[in-house]
Amino acid sequence: VVSVRSSAGAERGDVEIREGSTVIARSTLKSGNAVFNLSSGTLSAGTHSLQAFYLGGSAEPSASVPTTITVAKAKSYTGLYVPASIKITRNVDITVGVIVARVARPTGTITVFDGTDVVGEYPLVVDRFRSMKIRLPKFDATGTHRISVVYSGTDDITGSRSSVRKLVVVN
């Protein structure tokens, strides 16, 4: 939410918020105030220089001094479901969930680990529940495996790591 107050006595008229020459938002002064609700995704993560422009109405057009703001990356949370055990002759499906506030379908890459060994890398393609299934290759020996996943993140979303889950491969 961005709020603009007229110091020149303007009571009505249109106001724009711009980054350079790009209009980010437009609103109308009401009793000398304008409020802008910027939706997530309006500005990418990083530093931005914004300026308010009064376009005229009840006073002469004018502009504010530019203001620098910093938009943080959205935080991600990565979850993992792994069955407790699987027969050696079968593939195993794991379910990965990536949750990012106000992002319905995050993108990026999922890297699956067995301990410190990389099992595979997969593009993140989530369903409407923000999860995806990954079929792992068959394990060639019985034993206990420690499965985890890492979400790479993007320019606007932080990466994250799941907890380690134990998977026992049996005969």
C-alpha positions in Angstrom: 0.0 0.0 0.0 1.4 3.4 -1.0 -0.2 6.6 0.4 0.3 10.1 -1.2 -0.8 13.3 0.5 -1.0 16.6 -1.3 1.2 19.3 0.3 0.2 21.9 -2.4 -3.4 22.0 -1.3 -4.8 19.9 -4.1 -8.1 18.3 -3.2 -8.8 16.3 -6.3 -7.2 15.0 -9.4 -5.2 12.0 -10.6 -1.9 10.8 -9.2 0.5 8.3 -10.8 3.3 6.3 -9.2 6.1 5.8 -11.7 9.4 4.0 -11.9 11.3 6.0 -14.5 8.8 6.5 -17.3 6.7 3.3 -16.5 3.4 3.9 -14.7 3.2 1.4 -11.8 -0.2 2.6 -10.4 -2.8 5.3 -10.8 -5.3 6.7 -8.3 -7.5 9.7 -7.6 -7.0 12.2 -4.8 -9.8 12.3 -2.3 -9.7 15.1 0.2 -6.0 15.6 -0.7 -5.0 11.9 -0.3 -4.5 9.0 -2.7 -4.0 5.4 -1.8 -2.4 2.8 -4.1 -2.7 -1.0 -3.5 0.1 -2.6 -5.3 -0.4 -6.3 -5.9 2.4 -8.8 -5.4 4.4 -9.1 -8.6 3.9 -5.4 -9.4 7.6 -4.8 -8.6 10.3 -7.5 -8.8 12.7 -8.2 -5.9 15.4 -5.5 -5.7 15.8 -1.8 -5.4 13.4 0.6 -7.1 13.2 4.4 -7.5 9.6 5.5 -7.4 8.1 9.0 -7.9 4.6 10.3 -7.5 3.2 12.6 -10.2 0.1 14.8 -9.6 -1.5 15.1 -13.1 -3.6 18.2 -12.3 -7.1 18.9 -11.3 -7.6 21.4 -8.5 -4.0 22.5 -8.7 -1.0 22.7 -11.1 0.7 19.4 -12.1 3.7 18.5 -9.9 6.0 15.7 -9.0 7.5 14.4 -5.8 11.1 13.8 -5.0 12.1 10.2 -6.1 12.0 7.6 -3.2 14.0 4.5 -3.2 12.4 1.3 -1.9 13.7 -2.3 -1.6 11.4 -5.2 -2.4 12.5 -8.4 -0.7 12.3 -11.8 -2.3 9.3 -13.9 -1.3 10.1 -16.7 1.1 9.6 -20.3 0.1 8.9 -23.4 2.2 9.6 -26.8 0.8 8.0 -30.0 2.1 8.6 -33.6 1.2 6.6 -36.9 1.5 8.5 -40.1 1.1 7.0 -43.6 1.8 8.6 -45.3 4.8 9.7 -48.3 2.8 9.7 -49.7 -0.8 10.6 -53.0 -2.4 13.9 -53.1 -4.2 12.2 -54.0 -7.5 9.9 -51.0 -7.5 10.2 -47.3 -8.4 9.4 -44.9 -5.6 7.2 -41.8 -6.0 7.9 -38.9 -3.7 5.7 -35.8 -3.4 7.3 -32.3 -3.2 5.4 -29.2 -2.1 6.6 -25.7 -2.5 4.7 -22.9 -0.8 5.2 -19.2 -1.5 2.8 -16.6 -0.1 0.7 -15.1 -2.9 2.3 -17.2 -5.6 0.0 -19.9 -6.9 2.4 -21.8 -9.1 6.1 -21.1 -8.3 8.7 -22.1 -10.9 12.3 -23.2 -10.5 14.2 -26.4 -10.1 13.9 -29.2 -7.6 17.1 -31.2 -6.8 16.6 -34.6 -5.1 19.3 -35.9 -2.7 20.0 -39.3 -1.2 22.3 -38.2 1.6 24.8 -35.9 -0.2 24.4 -37.6 -3.6 22.3 -36.0 -6.2 19.5 -38.3 -7.4 18.2 -35.9 -10.1 17.1 -32.4 -11.0 13.6 -31.7 -12.1 11.7 -28.6 -13.3 9.2 -27.5 -10.7 5.7 -27.9 -12.1 3.2 -27.8 -9.3 -0.5 -28.7 -9.4 -3.3 -26.6 -7.9 -2.2 -27.9 -4.5 1.3 -26.5 -5.0 2.9 -30.0 -5.1 4.3 -32.4 -7.7 5.2 -36.1 -7.8 8.6 -37.2 -8.8 9.4 -40.8 -9.7 12.8 -41.8 -8.5 15.0 -44.4 -10.2 14.9 -47.9 -8.7 17.4 -48.5 -5.9 19.9 -51.3 -6.6 20.4 -52.4 -3.1 18.5 -52.8 0.2 19.2 -50.4 3.0 18.2 -47.0 4.4 18.3 -43.9 2.3 18.1 -40.3 3.6 16.0 -38.4 1.0 15.7 -34.6 0.8 15.0 -32.0 -1.8 16.2 -28.4 -2.5 14.1 -25.8 -4.3 16.3 -23.5 -6.3 14.2 -20.4 -6.0 14.0 -17.7 -8.6 15.0 -14.0 -9.0 11.9 -13.1 -6.9 11.7 -16.2 -4.6 14.2 -17.5 -2.0 15.3 -21.1 -2.3 14.6 -23.6 0.5 15.3 -27.1 1.6 13.0 -29.9 2.9 13.6 -31.9 6.0 15.4 -35.2 5.5 13.1 -38.2 5.2 14.1 -41.9 5.8 13.3 -44.4 3.1 14.0 -48.1 3.7 14.5 -50.3 0.6 13.6 -54.0 1.4 13.6 -57.3 -0.5 
